């Protein structure tokens, strides 16, 4: 956790922020598609591999893929390594990304209320009885871990 301090007209303010959340929230949906390709492949991937996958899956043109990869490197989400060609490695894991995006969504949409989110999910009619059973089992298990 990092503490960020800034001056306001009338008082000094500070806030704890996660650098991970700052990075993750700057990643667009299209950039997240690039990240998914990198996460799905064990080890560093070449630009050519990323381009081939997204050309086939999303019908994206090479300049689009190139622009998005460059943005992710600039944002610090990907590390670029020059060998015989460029290789890319994700700085954060898919799990860290998903967790940070979920926390951001929870704050933005539900004001941080897990109860509000769960209520919306349960009453939406989109959960199957299997989903509900799995959530209930997870709830029970987590409850035991916090006793």
Secondary structure, DSSP 8 states (H G I E B T S, - for coil): -EEEEEE-SSSEEEEEE-HHHHHHHT--HHHHHHHHHHHHSSS-EEHHHHHHHHHHHH---HHHHHHHHHHHHHHTSEEEEESSSEEEEESS-HHHHHHHHHHHHHHHHHTT-HHHHHHHHHHTS---HHHHHHHHHHHHHHHHHT-
